Amino acid sequence: MSNLNKAMLIGRLTKDPEMRYTPSGTAVTNFSIATNRWSTGPDGEKKEFTDYHNIVAYPVGKRNLAEIVAQYTRKGALVYIEGRIQTRSWEGQDGQKRRITEIIANDVQFLEPRGAGDAAGAGVGAARTRPAATDDIPAPDDAPRDVDPDEIPF
């Protein structure tokens, strides 16, 4: 008998993605999404519940999924994530054992035109800022400043 570890989620980014590079130079992007579900509570009344999912994107095949997600998504964007569930544990600096469950993305699809998630995640008229630059994330010299969604290669 075979095993299956597959997750498929549709949700909105809860904050801007954070991209870093491993010591070997591999891009890794972390972000989280929120998904909503409805359930009937003990009082018989329908209630909406929100679940939060930690997502990790690495380069996949010839596509650098980590860089694509970091470049083209922002807080509030509606995305489809397909990947596998992974739980890892480590010991924190304080000596406490820590554990996290993440979705390792194999595919990320953007479900709205670029910029459509801005109002959904940040509120109408709210200003949004990019995360502060860090020393371990080099800024490419030839990075496009604005891209037409029809030109995205996926």
LUMVEX-239026 format. One record per residue: residue number from 1; residue in one letter; x, y, z of N, C-alpha, C in turn. Coordinates in steps of 0.05 Angstrom, whole numbers, always signed. Layout:
REM LUMVEX-239026
n:NUM | res:A | n.X:X | n.Y:Y | n.Z:Z | ca.X:X | ca.Y:Y | ca.Z:Z | c.X:X | c.Y:Y | c.Z:Z
...
END
This chain:
REM LUMVEX-239026
n:1 | res:M | n.X:+17 | n.Y:-23 | n.Z:+0 | ca.X:+0 | ca.Y:+0 | ca.Z:+0 | c.X:+18 | c.Y:+25 | c.Z:+0
n:2 | res:S | n.X:+9 | n.Y:+45 | n.Z:-14 | ca.X:+24 | ca.Y:+70 | ca.Z:-16 | c.X:+15 | c.Y:+90 | c.Z:+5
n:3 | res:N | n.X:+32 | n.Y:+110 | n.Z:+9 | ca.X:+25 | ca.Y:+132 | ca.Z:+26 | c.X:+20 | c.Y:+157 | c.Z:+10
n:4 | res:L | n.X:+5 | n.Y:+176 | n.Z:+21 | ca.X:-1 | ca.Y:+201 | ca.Z:+7 | c.X:+2 | c.Y:+224 | c.Z:+27
n:5 | res:N | n.X:+16 | n.Y:+244 | n.Z:+20 | ca.X:+19 | ca.Y:+268 | ca.Z:+36 | c.X:+15 | c.Y:+291 | c.Z:+17
n:6 | res:K | n.X:-9 | n.Y:+301 | n.Z:+15 | ca.X:-15 | ca.Y:+323 | ca.Z:-3 | c.X:-34 | c.Y:+342 | c.Z:+10
n:7 | res:A | n.X:-28 | n.Y:+368 | n.Z:+7 | ca.X:-45 | ca.Y:+389 | ca.Z:+18 | c.X:-53 | c.Y:+408 | c.Z:-5
n:8 | res:M | n.X:-78 | n.Y:+416 | n.Z:-6 | ca.X:-87 | ca.Y:+435 | ca.Z:-25 | c.X:-103 | c.Y:+456 | c.Z:-10
n:9 | res:L | n.X:-95 | n.Y:+481 | n.Z:-12 | ca.X:-108 | ca.Y:+502 | ca.Z:+3 | c.X:-113 | c.Y:+526 | c.Z:-15
n:10 | res:I | n.X:-135 | n.Y:+541 | n.Z:-9 | ca.X:-140 | ca.Y:+567 | ca.Z:-21 | c.X:-145 | c.Y:+586 | c.Z:+2
n:11 | res:G | n.X:-129 | n.Y:+607 | n.Z:+2 | ca.X:-131 | ca.Y:+626 | ca.Z:+24 | c.X:-117 | c.Y:+652 | c.Z:+17
n:12 | res:R | n.X:-118 | n.Y:+670 | n.Z:+36 | ca.X:-105 | ca.Y:+697 | ca.Z:+32 | c.X:-80 | c.Y:+699 | c.Z:+49
n:13 | res:L | n.X:-59 | n.Y:+712 | n.Z:+38 | ca.X:-34 | ca.Y:+716 | ca.Z:+53 | c.X:-40 | c.Y:+734 | c.Z:+77
n:14 | res:T | n.X:-29 | n.Y:+726 | n.Z:+100 | ca.X:-34 | ca.Y:+742 | ca.Z:+124 | c.X:-14 | c.Y:+764 | c.Z:+128
n:15 | res:K | n.X:+9 | n.Y:+763 | n.Z:+113 | ca.X:+29 | ca.Y:+784 | ca.Z:+113 | c.X:+46 | c.Y:+780 | c.Z:+88
n:16 | res:D | n.X:+62 | n.Y:+800 | n.Z:+82 | ca.X:+80 | ca.Y:+798 | ca.Z:+58 | c.X:+99 | c.Y:+774 | c.Z:+62
n:17 | res:P | n.X:+105 | n.Y:+760 | n.Z:+40 | ca.X:+124 | ca.Y:+738 | ca.Z:+41 | c.X:+152 | c.Y:+747 | c.Z:+49
n:18 | res:E | n.X:+167 | n.Y:+730 | n.Z:+63 | ca.X:+195 | ca.Y:+736 | ca.Z:+71 | c.X:+214 | c.Y:+717 | c.Z:+57
n:19 | res:M | n.X:+231 | n.Y:+727 | n.Z:+40 | ca.X:+250 | ca.Y:+710 | ca.Z:+25 | c.X:+278 | c.Y:+713 | c.Z:+38
n:20 | res:R | n.X:+291 | n.Y:+690 | n.Z:+41 | ca.X:+319 | ca.Y:+689 | ca.Z:+51 | c.X:+334 | c.Y:+670 | c.Z:+33
n:21 | res:Y | n.X:+360 | n.Y:+670 | n.Z:+37 | ca.X:+377 | ca.Y:+651 | ca.Z:+22 | c.X:+391 | c.Y:+633 | c.Z:+42
n:22 | res:T | n.X:+393 | n.Y:+607 | n.Z:+35 | ca.X:+409 | ca.Y:+589 | ca.Z:+51 | c.X:+438 | c.Y:+595 | c.Z:+47
n:23 | res:P | n.X:+456 | n.Y:+584 | n.Z:+64 | ca.X:+485 | ca.Y:+589 | ca.Z:+60 | c.X:+495 | c.Y:+580 | c.Z:+32
n:24 | res:S | n.X:+481 | n.Y:+560 | n.Z:+21 | ca.X:+489 | ca.Y:+551 | ca.Z:-6 | c.X:+478 | c.Y:+568 | c.Z:-29
n:25 | res:G | n.X:+461 | n.Y:+588 | n.Z:-22 | ca.X:+450 | ca.Y:+606 | ca.Z:-42 | c.X:+422 | c.Y:+599 | c.Z:-52
n:26 | res:T | n.X:+409 | n.Y:+579 | n.Z:-40 | ca.X:+382 | ca.Y:+572 | ca.Z:-48 | c.X:+362 | c.Y:+591 | c.Z:-36
n:27 | res:A | n.X:+344 | n.Y:+601 | n.Z:-53 | ca.X:+323 | ca.Y:+619 | ca.Z:-43 | c.X:+302 | c.Y:+603 | c.Z:-28
n:28 | res:V | n.X:+292 | n.Y:+614 | n.Z:-5 | ca.X:+271 | ca.Y:+602 | ca.Z:+11 | c.X:+252 | c.Y:+624 | c.Z:+18
n:29 | res:T | n.X:+226 | n.Y:+621 | n.Z:+12 | ca.X:+206 | ca.Y:+641 | ca.Z:+19 | c.X:+186 | c.Y:+629 | c.Z:+39
n:30 | res:N | n.X:+182 | n.Y:+643 | n.Z:+61 | ca.X:+162 | ca.Y:+635 | ca.Z:+81 | c.X:+139 | c.Y:+655 | c.Z:+80
n:31 | res:F | n.X:+115 | n.Y:+645 | n.Z:+82 | ca.X:+92 | ca.Y:+662 | ca.Z:+85 | c.X:+70 | c.Y:+645 | c.Z:+97
n:32 | res:S | n.X:+48 | n.Y:+658 | n.Z:+105 | ca.X:+26 | ca.Y:+644 | ca.Z:+117 | c.X:+0 | c.Y:+653 | c.Z:+103
n:33 | res:I | n.X:-19 | n.Y:+634 | n.Z:+103 | ca.X:-45 | ca.Y:+641 | ca.Z:+92 | c.X:-66 | c.Y:+634 | c.Z:+112
n:34 | res:A | n.X:-89 | n.Y:+647 | n.Z:+109 | ca.X:-112 | ca.Y:+641 | ca.Z:+126 | c.X:-134 | c.Y:+629 | c.Z:+109
n:35 | res:T | n.X:-146 | n.Y:+608 | n.Z:+119 | ca.X:-169 | ca.Y:+595 | ca.Z:+106 | c.X:-193 | c.Y:+597 | c.Z:+125
n:36 | res:N | n.X:-217 | n.Y:+600 | n.Z:+114 | ca.X:-241 | ca.Y:+602 | ca.Z:+130 | c.X:-258 | c.Y:+577 | c.Z:+126
n:37 | res:R | n.X:-272 | n.Y:+569 | n.Z:+147 | ca.X:-291 | ca.Y:+547 | ca.Z:+146 | c.X:-314 | c.Y:+553 | c.Z:+164
n:38 | res:W | n.X:-337 | n.Y:+541 | n.Z:+158 | ca.X:-361 | ca.Y:+545 | ca.Z:+174 | c.X:-367 | c.Y:+519 | c.Z:+188
n:39 | res:S | n.X:-376 | n.Y:+522 | n.Z:+213 | ca.X:-384 | ca.Y:+499 | ca.Z:+228 | c.X:-407 | c.Y:+507 | c.Z:+247
n:40 | res:T | n.X:-421 | n.Y:+487 | n.Z:+256 | ca.X:-443 | ca.Y:+492 | ca.Z:+274 | c.X:-432 | c.Y:+488 | c.Z:+303
n:41 | res:G | n.X:-436 | n.Y:+508 | n.Z:+319 | ca.X:-427 | ca.Y:+507 | ca.Z:+347 | c.X:-445 | c.Y:+491 | c.Z:+364
n:42 | res:P | n.X:-438 | n.Y:+488 | n.Z:+390 | ca.X:-455 | ca.Y:+472 | ca.Z:+408 | c.X:-483 | c.Y:+484 | c.Z:+412
n:43 | res:D | n.X:-486 | n.Y:+510 | n.Z:+407 | ca.X:-512 | ca.Y:+523 | ca.Z:+409 | c.X:-529 | c.Y:+520 | c.Z:+384
n:44 | res:G | n.X:-518 | n.Y:+506 | n.Z:+364 | ca.X:-533 | ca.Y:+503 | ca.Z:+339 | c.X:-529 | c.Y:+526 | c.Z:+319
n:45 | res:E | n.X:-515 | n.Y:+546 | n.Z:+327 | ca.X:-511 | ca.Y:+569 | ca.Z:+310 | c.X:-487 | c.Y:+565 | c.Z:+292
n:46 | res:K | n.X:-489 | n.Y:+573 | n.Z:+266 | ca.X:-466 | ca.Y:+571 | ca.Z:+248 | c.X:-446 | c.Y:+592 | c.Z:+255
n:47 | res:K | n.X:-420 | n.Y:+584 | n.Z:+256 | ca.X:-399 | ca.Y:+603 | ca.Z:+262 | c.X:-377 | c.Y:+599 | c.Z:+241
n:48 | res:E | n.X:-363 | n.Y:+621 | n.Z:+236 | ca.X:-340 | ca.Y:+620 | ca.Z:+218 | c.X:-314 | c.Y:+617 | c.Z:+234
n:49 | res:F | n.X:-297 | n.Y:+599 | n.Z:+225 | ca.X:-272 | ca.Y:+595 | ca.Z:+239 | c.X:-250 | c.Y:+600 | c.Z:+218
n:50 | res:T | n.X:-227 | n.Y:+610 | n.Z:+228 | ca.X:-204 | ca.Y:+616 | ca.Z:+210 | c.X:-181 | c.Y:+598 | c.Z:+219
n:51 | res:D | n.X:-168 | n.Y:+585 | n.Z:+200 | ca.X:-145 | ca.Y:+569 | ca.Z:+205 | c.X:-121 | c.Y:+583 | c.Z:+191
n:52 | res:Y | n.X:-98 | n.Y:+581 | n.Z:+204 | ca.X:-74 | ca.Y:+594 | ca.Z:+193 | c.X:-54 | c.Y:+572 | c.Z:+186
n:53 | res:H | n.X:-41 | n.Y:+575 | n.Z:+163 | ca.X:-23 | ca.Y:+554 | ca.Z:+153 | c.X:+4 | c.Y:+567 | c.Z:+146
n:54 | res:N | n.X:+26 | n.Y:+556 | n.Z:+155 | ca.X:+53 | ca.Y:+565 | ca.Z:+148 | c.X:+61 | c.Y:+551 | c.Z:+123
n:55 | res:I | n.X:+70 | n.Y:+567 | n.Z:+103 | ca.X:+78 | ca.Y:+556 | ca.Z:+77 | c.X:+108 | c.Y:+562 | c.Z:+72
n:56 | res:V | n.X:+122 | n.Y:+543 | n.Z:+60 | ca.X:+150 | ca.Y:+547 | ca.Z:+53 | c.X:+153 | c.Y:+540 | c.Z:+23
n:57 | res:A | n.X:+165 | n.Y:+559 | n.Z:+8 | ca.X:+169 | ca.Y:+554 | ca.Z:-20 | c.X:+199 | c.Y:+554 | c.Z:-26
n:58 | res:Y | n.X:+208 | n.Y:+533 | n.Z:-41 | ca.X:+235 | ca.Y:+530 | ca.Z:-50 | c.X:+234 | c.Y:+531 | c.Z:-81
n:59 | res:P | n.X:+258 | n.Y:+531 | n.Z:-93 | ca.X:+258 | ca.Y:+527 | ca.Z:-123 | c.X:+247 | c.Y:+499 | c.Z:-129
n:60 | res:V | n.X:+230 | n.Y:+497 | n.Z:-149 | ca.X:+219 | ca.Y:+472 | ca.Z:-158 | c.X:+225 | c.Y:+467 | c.Z:-187
n:61 | res:G | n.X:+241 | n.Y:+448 | n.Z:-193 | ca.X:+249 | ca.Y:+443 | ca.Z:-221 | c.X:+264 | c.Y:+467 | c.Z:-232
n:62 | res:K | n.X:+256 | n.Y:+476 | n.Z:-256 | ca.X:+268 | ca.Y:+499 | ca.Z:-268 | c.X:+256 | c.Y:+525 | c.Z:-259
n:63 | res:R | n.X:+234 | n.Y:+524 | n.Z:-244 | ca.X:+220 | ca.Y:+548 | ca.Z:-234 | c.X:+231 | c.Y:+555 | c.Z:-206
n:64 | res:N | n.X:+238 | n.Y:+580 | n.Z:-202 | ca.X:+246 | ca.Y:+588 | ca.Z:-175 | c.X:+221 | c.Y:+597 | c.Z:-161
n:65 | res:L | n.X:+206 | n.Y:+578 | n.Z:-151 | ca.X:+180 | ca.Y:+584 | ca.Z:-138 | c.X:+184 | c.Y:+604 | c.Z:-115
n:66 | res:A | n.X:+206 | n.Y:+601 | n.Z:-100 | ca.X:+210 | ca.Y:+619 | ca.Z:-77 | c.X:+212 | c.Y:+648 | c.Z:-86
n:67 | res:E | n.X:+227 | n.Y:+654 | n.Z:-107 | ca.X:+230 | ca.Y:+681 | ca.Z:-117 | c.X:+204 | c.Y:+691 | c.Z:-130
n:68 | res:I | n.X:+190 | n.Y:+674 | n.Z:-144 | ca.X:+165 | ca.Y:+682 | ca.Z:-157 | c.X:+144 | c.Y:+691 | c.Z:-136
n:69 | res:V | n.X:+141 | n.Y:+675 | n.Z:-115 | ca.X:+122 | ca.Y:+681 | ca.Z:-94 | c.X:+130 | c.Y:+707 | c.Z:-80
n:70 | res:A | n.X:+156 | n.Y:+711 | n.Z:-74 | ca.X:+165 | ca.Y:+735 | ca.Z:-60 | c.X:+161 | c.Y:+760 | c.Z:-78
n:71 | res:Q | n.X:+164 | n.Y:+757 | n.Z:-103 | ca.X:+162 | ca.Y:+780 | ca.Z:-121 | c.X:+134 | c.Y:+787 | c.Z:-128
n:72 | res:Y | n.X:+116 | n.Y:+768 | n.Z:-132 | ca.X:+90 | ca.Y:+774 | ca.Z:-143 | c.X:+66 | c.Y:+772 | c.Z:-123
n:73 | res:T | n.X:+71 | n.Y:+766 | n.Z:-98 | ca.X:+49 | ca.Y:+765 | ca.Z:-78 | c.X:+53 | c.Y:+784 | c.Z:-56
n:74 | res:R | n.X:+32 | n.Y:+792 | n.Z:-43 | ca.X:+33 | ca.Y:+810 | ca.Z:-20 | c.X:+10 | c.Y:+803 | c.Z:-1
n:75 | res:K | n.X:+10 | n.Y:+814 | n.Z:+22 | ca.X:-11 | ca.Y:+810 | ca.Z:+42 | c.X:-38 | c.Y:+814 | c.Z:+29
n:76 | res:G | n.X:-56 | n.Y:+796 | n.Z:+34 | ca.X:-84 | ca.Y:+797 | ca.Z:+24 | c.X:-88 | c.Y:+783 | c.Z:-2
n:77 | res:A | n.X:-67 | n.Y:+775 | n.Z:-16 | ca.X:-70 | ca.Y:+762 | ca.Z:-42 | c.X:-83 | c.Y:+734 | c.Z:-38
n:78 | res:L | n.X:-102 | n.Y:+728 | n.Z:-56 | ca.X:-115 | ca.Y:+702 | ca.Z:-56 | c.X:-98 | c.Y:+682 | c.Z:-72
n:79 | res:V | n.X:-90 | n.Y:+660 | n.Z:-60 | ca.X:-73 | ca.Y:+640 | ca.Z:-74 | c.X:-83 | c.Y:+612 | c.Z:-70
n:80 | res:Y | n.X:-75 | n.Y:+595 | n.Z:-88 | ca.X:-79 | ca.Y:+566 | ca.Z:-86 | c.X:-52 | c.Y:+554 | c.Z:-81
n:81 | res:I | n.X:-50 | n.Y:+538 | n.Z:-60 | ca.X:-25 | ca.Y:+525 | ca.Z:-53 | c.X:-29 | c.Y:+495 | c.Z:-55
n:82 | res:E | n.X:-9 | n.Y:+482 | n.Z:-68 | ca.X:-9 | ca.Y:+453 | ca.Z:-69 | c.X:+18 | c.Y:+444 | c.Z:-59
n:83 | res:G | n.X:+19 | n.Y:+425 | n.Z:-41 | ca.X:+44 | ca.Y:+416 | ca.Z:-30 | c.X:+41 | c.Y:+393 | c.Z:-11
n:84 | res:R | n.X:+61 | n.Y:+389 | n.Z:+6 | ca.X:+60 | ca.Y:+367 | ca.Z:+25 | c.X:+63 | c.Y:+379 | c.Z:+53
n:85 | res:I | n.X:+52 | n.Y:+364 | n.Z:+73 | ca.X:+53 | ca.Y:+373 | ca.Z:+101 | c.X:+79 | c.Y:+362 | c.Z:+113
n:86 | res:Q | n.X:+93 | n.Y:+379 | n.Z:+128 | ca.X:+117 | ca.Y:+371 | ca.Z:+141 | c.X:+118 | c.Y:+382 | c.Z:+169
n:87 | res:T | n.X:+125 | n.Y:+366 | n.Z:+188 | ca.X:+129 | ca.Y:+375 | ca.Z:+216 | c.X:+158 | c.Y:+372 | c.Z:+223
n:88 | res:R | n.X:+169 | n.Y:+393 | n.Z:+233 | ca.X:+198 | ca.Y:+392 | ca.Z:+241 | c.X:+200 | c.Y:+402 | c.Z:+270
n:89 | res:S | n.X:+221 | n.Y:+393 | n.Z:+283 | ca.X:+225 | ca.Y:+402 | ca.Z:+311 | c.X:+254 | c.Y:+409 | c.Z:+314
n:90 | res:W | n.X:+259 | n.Y:+426 | n.Z:+334 | ca.X:+286 | ca.Y:+436 | ca.Z:+340 | c.X:+287 | c.Y:+446 | c.Z:+369
n:91 | res:E | n.X:+310 | n.Y:+450 | n.Z:+379 | ca.X:+313 | ca.Y:+461 | ca.Z:+405 | c.X:+320 | c.Y:+491 | c.Z:+403
n:92 | res:G | n.X:+303 | n.Y:+507 | n.Z:+416 | ca.X:+307 | ca.Y:+536 | ca.Z:+415 | c.X:+331 | c.Y:+545 | c.Z:+432
n:93 | res:Q | n.X:+339 | n.Y:+570 | n.Z:+428 | ca.X:+362 | ca.Y:+581 | ca.Z:+443 | c.X:+357 | c.Y:+580 | c.Z:+473
n:94 | res:D | n.X:+332 | n.Y:+579 | n.Z:+481 | ca.X:+326 | ca.Y:+578 | ca.Z:+510 | c.X:+325 | c.Y:+549 | c.Z:+520
n:95 | res:G | n.X:+332 | n.Y:+530 | n.Z:+503 | ca.X:+332 | ca.Y:+502 | ca.Z:+512 | c.X:+305 | c.Y:+488 | c.Z:+509
n:96 | res:Q | n.X:+284 | n.Y:+502 | n.Z:+502 | ca.X:+258 | ca.Y:+490 | ca.Z:+498 | c.X:+256 | c.Y:+476 | c.Z:+471
n:97 | res:K | n.X:+243 | n.Y:+453 | n.Z:+471 | ca.X:+238 | ca.Y:+439 | ca.Z:+446 | c.X:+215 | c.Y:+453 | c.Z:+432
n:98 | res:R | n.X:+219 | n.Y:+459 | n.Z:+406 | ca.X:+199 | ca.Y:+473 | ca.Z:+390 | c.X:+191 | c.Y:+454 | c.Z:+367
n:99 | res:R | n.X:+167 | n.Y:+459 | n.Z:+357 | ca.X:+156 | ca.Y:+443 | ca.Z:+336 | c.X:+138 | c.Y:+460 | c.Z:+318
n:100 | res:I | n.X:+139 | n.Y:+456 | n.Z:+292 | ca.X:+123 | ca.Y:+471 | ca.Z:+273 | c.X:+114 | c.Y:+452 | c.Z:+251
n:101 | res:T | n.X:+89 | n.Y:+456 | n.Z:+242 | ca.X:+78 | ca.Y:+442 | ca.Z:+219 | c.X:+75 | c.Y:+462 | c.Z:+196
n:102 | res:E | n.X:+86 | n.Y:+455 | n.Z:+173 | ca.X:+86 | ca.Y:+472 | ca.Z:+150 | c.X:+77 | c.Y:+458 | c.Z:+125
n:103 | res:I | n.X:+69 | n.Y:+473 | n.Z:+106 | ca.X:+63 | ca.Y:+462 | ca.Z:+79 | c.X:+87 | c.Y:+469 | c.Z:+62
n:104 | res:I | n.X:+100 | n.Y:+449 | n.Z:+51 | ca.X:+122 | ca.Y:+454 | ca.Z:+32 | c.X:+109 | c.Y:+455 | c.Z:+4
n:105 | res:A | n.X:+109 | n.Y:+479 | n.Z:-7 | ca.X:+94 | ca.Y:+484 | ca.Z:-32 | c.X:+108 | c.Y:+471 | c.Z:-56
n:106 | res:N | n.X:+93 | n.Y:+457 | n.Z:-73 | ca.X:+102 | ca.Y:+448 | ca.Z:-99 | c.X:+92 | c.Y:+466 | c.Z:-121
n:107 | res:D | n.X:+69 | n.Y:+479 | n.Z:-115 | ca.X:+56 | ca.Y:+497 | ca.Z:-134 | c.X:+42 | c.Y:+519 | c.Z:-120
n:108 | res:V | n.X:+44 | n.Y:+543 | n.Z:-130 | ca.X:+29 | ca.Y:+566 | ca.Z:-120 | c.X:+16 | c.Y:+580 | c.Z:-144
n:109 | res:Q | n.X:-10 | n.Y:+583 | n.Z:-143 | ca.X:-24 | ca.Y:+597 | ca.Z:-165 | c.X:-37 | c.Y:+622 | c.Z:-154
n:110 | res:F | n.X:-35 | n.Y:+644 | n.Z:-168 | ca.X:-47 | ca.Y:+669 | ca.Z:-160 | c.X:-75 | c.Y:+670 | c.Z:-171
n:111 | res:L | n.X:-95 | n.Y:+674 | n.Z:-154 | ca.X:-123 | ca.Y:+672 | ca.Z:-162 | c.X:-136 | c.Y:+699 | c.Z:-168
n:112 | res:E | n.X:-121 | n.Y:+720 | n.Z:-166 | ca.X:-132 | ca.Y:+747 | ca.Z:-171 | c.X:-112 | c.Y:+762 | c.Z:-188
n:113 | res:P | n.X:-121 | n.Y:+783 | n.Z:-202 | ca.X:-102 | ca.Y:+800 | ca.Z:-216 | c.X:-83 | c.Y:+813 | c.Z:-196
n:114 | res:R | n.X:-59 | n.Y:+820 | n.Z:-205 | ca.X:-40 | ca.Y:+833 | ca.Z:-188 | c.X:-51 | c.Y:+858 | c.Z:-175
n:115 | res:G | n.X:-48 | n.Y:+860 | n.Z:-149 | ca.X:-58 | ca.Y:+884 | ca.Z:-135 | c.X:-86 | c.Y:+881 | c.Z:-124
n:116 | res:A | n.X:-100 | n.Y:+860 | n.Z:-132 | ca.X:-128 | ca.Y:+857 | ca.Z:-123 | c.X:-129 | c.Y:+849 | c.Z:-93
n:117 | res:G | n.X:-108 | n.Y:+837 | n.Z:-83 | ca.X:-108 | ca.Y:+829 | ca.Z:-55 | c.X:-103 | c.Y:+852 | c.Z:-36
n:118 | res:D | n.X:-93 | n.Y:+875 | n.Z:-46 | ca.X:-86 | ca.Y:+897 | ca.Z:-29 | c.X:-109 | c.Y:+906 | c.Z:-11
n:119 | res:A | n.X:-132 | n.Y:+911 | n.Z:-23 | ca.X:-155 | ca.Y:+920 | ca.Z:-8 | c.X:-166 | c.Y:+899 | c.Z:+11
n:120 | res:A | n.X:-165 | n.Y:+874 | n.Z:+2 | ca.X:-175 | ca.Y:+852 | ca.Z:+19 | c.X:-159 | c.Y:+848 | c.Z:+44
n:121 | res:G | n.X:-133 | n.Y:+851 | n.Z:+42 | ca.X:-116 | ca.Y:+845 | ca.Z:+65 | c.X:-110 | c.Y:+869 | c.Z:+82
n:122 | res:A | n.X:-109 | n.Y:+893 | n.Z:+70 | ca.X:-100 | ca.Y:+916 | ca.Z:+86 | c.X:-122 | c.Y:+936 | c.Z:+91
n:123 | res:G | n.X:-145 | n.Y:+933 | n.Z:+79 | ca.X:-166 | ca.Y:+952 | ca.Z:+83 | c.X:-165 | c.Y:+974 | c.Z:+62
n:124 | res:V | n.X:-188 | n.Y:+984 | n.Z:+55 | ca.X:-189 | ca.Y:+1004 | ca.Z:+33 | c.X:-174 | c.Y:+1029 | c.Z:+41
n:125 | res:G | n.X:-156 | n.Y:+1038 | n.Z:+24 | ca.X:-141 | ca.Y:+1062 | ca.Z:+29 | c.X:-118 | c.Y:+1059 | c.Z:+47
n:126 | res:A | n.X:-113 | n.Y:+1035 | n.Z:+57 | ca.X:-90 | ca.Y:+1032 | ca.Z:+76 | c.X:-64 | c.Y:+1031 | c.Z:+60
n:127 | res:A | n.X:-44 | n.Y:+1043 | n.Z:+72 | ca.X:-18 | ca.Y:+1043 | ca.Z:+59 | c.X:-4 | c.Y:+1017 | c.Z:+64
n:128 | res:R | n.X:+11 | n.Y:+1007 | n.Z:+45 | ca.X:+26 | ca.Y:+982 | ca.Z:+48 | c.X:+55 | c.Y:+988 | c.Z:+43
n:129 | res:T | n.X:+71 | n.Y:+975 | n.Z:+58 | ca.X:+100 | ca.Y:+978 | ca.Z:+54 | c.X:+112 | c.Y:+951 | c.Z:+50
n:130 | res:R | n.X:+135 | n.Y:+950 | n.Z:+35 | ca.X:+150 | ca.Y:+926 | ca.Z:+32 | c.X:+166 | c.Y:+920 | c.Z:+56
n:131 | res:P | n.X:+173 | n.Y:+895 | n.Z:+62 | ca.X:+189 | ca.Y:+889 | ca.Z:+85 | c.X:+216 | c.Y:+903 | c.Z:+82
n:132 | res:A | n.X:+228 | n.Y:+909 | n.Z:+104 | ca.X:+254 | ca.Y:+922 | ca.Z:+104 | c.X:+275 | c.Y:+904 | c.Z:+92
n:133 | res:A | n.X:+293 | n.Y:+915 | n.Z:+76 | ca.X:+314 | ca.Y:+899 | ca.Z:+63 | c.X:+333 | c.Y:+888 | c.Z:+85
n:134 | res:T | n.X:+343 | n.Y:+864 | n.Z:+80 | ca.X:+362 | ca.Y:+853 | ca.Z:+99 | c.X:+388 | c.Y:+847 | c.Z:+84
n:135 | res:D | n.X:+410 | n.Y:+845 | n.Z:+98 | ca.X:+436 | ca.Y:+841 | ca.Z:+85 | c.X:+438 | c.Y:+815 | c.Z:+71
n:136 | res:D | n.X:+423 | n.Y:+794 | n.Z:+79 | ca.X:+426 | ca.Y:+768 | ca.Z:+67 | c.X:+408 | c.Y:+764 | c.Z:+42
n:137 | res:I | n.X:+393 | n.Y:+784 | n.Z:+34 | ca.X:+377 | ca.Y:+783 | ca.Z:+10 | c.X:+387 | c.Y:+803 | c.Z:-10
n:138 | res:P | n.X:+402 | n.Y:+794 | n.Z:-30 | ca.X:+413 | ca.Y:+812 | ca.Z:-50 | c.X:+390 | c.Y:+822 | c.Z:-68
n:139 | res:A | n.X:+391 | n.Y:+847 | n.Z:-75 | ca.X:+371 | ca.Y:+859 | ca.Z:-94 | c.X:+382 | c.Y:+856 | c.Z:-122
n:140 | res:P | n.X:+368 | n.Y:+842 | n.Z:-140 | ca.X:+379 | ca.Y:+840 | ca.Z:-167 | c.X:+378 | c.Y:+867 | c.Z:-182
n:141 | res:D | n.X:+399 | n.Y:+872 | n.Z:-197 | ca.X:+401 | ca.Y:+897 | ca.Z:-211 | c.X:+381 | c.Y:+899 | c.Z:-234
n:142 | res:D | n.X:+373 | n.Y:+876 | n.Z:-245 | ca.X:+355 | ca.Y:+877 | ca.Z:-268 | c.X:+327 | c.Y:+870 | c.Z:-261
n:143 | res:A | n.X:+319 | n.Y:+873 | n.Z:-235 | ca.X:+292 | ca.Y:+866 | ca.Z:-226 | c.X:+272 | c.Y:+886 | c.Z:-239
n:144 | res:P | n.X:+250 | n.Y:+875 | n.Z:-250 | ca.X:+230 | ca.Y:+893 | ca.Z:-261 | c.X:+216 | c.Y:+908 | c.Z:-239
n:145 | res:R | n.X:+209 | n.Y:+933 | n.Z:-244 | ca.X:+196 | ca.Y:+950 | ca.Z:-225 | c.X:+166 | c.Y:+945 | c.Z:-225
n:146 | res:D | n.X:+155 | n.Y:+940 | n.Z:-249 | ca.X:+126 | ca.Y:+935 | ca.Z:-251 | c.X:+123 | c.Y:+915 | c.Z:-273
n:147 | res:V | n.X:+107 | n.Y:+894 | n.Z:-269 | ca.X:+104 | ca.Y:+872 | ca.Z:-288 | c.X:+75 | c.Y:+869 | c.Z:-295
n:148 | res:D | n.X:+69 | n.Y:+866 | n.Z:-321 | ca.X:+42 | ca.Y:+861 | ca.Z:-330 | c.X:+36 | c.Y:+832 | c.Z:-323
n:149 | res:P | n.X:+13 | n.Y:+827 | n.Z:-310 | ca.X:+6 | ca.Y:+799 | ca.Z:-302 | c.X:+5 | c.Y:+780 | c.Z:-325
n:150 | res:D | n.X:+0 | n.Y:+789 | n.Z:-349 | ca.X:-1 | ca.Y:+772 | ca.Z:-373 | c.X:+27 | c.Y:+763 | c.Z:-380
n:151 | res:E | n.X:+48 | n.Y:+776 | n.Z:-370 | ca.X:+75 | ca.Y:+768 | ca.Z:-377 | c.X:+88 | c.Y:+748 | c.Z:-357
n:152 | res:I | n.X:+73 | n.Y:+742 | n.Z:-335 | ca.X:+83 | ca.Y:+723 | ca.Z:-315 | c.X:+83 | c.Y:+695 | c.Z:-328
n:153 | res:P | n.X:+106 | n.Y:+681 | n.Z:-327 | ca.X:+109 | ca.Y:+656 | ca.Z:-342 | c.X:+96 | c.Y:+631 | c.Z:-329
n:154 | res:F | n.X:+73 | n.Y:+634 | n.Z:-317 | ca.X:+59 | ca.Y:+610 | ca.Z:-306 | c.X:+30 | c.Y:+615 | c.Z:-304
END
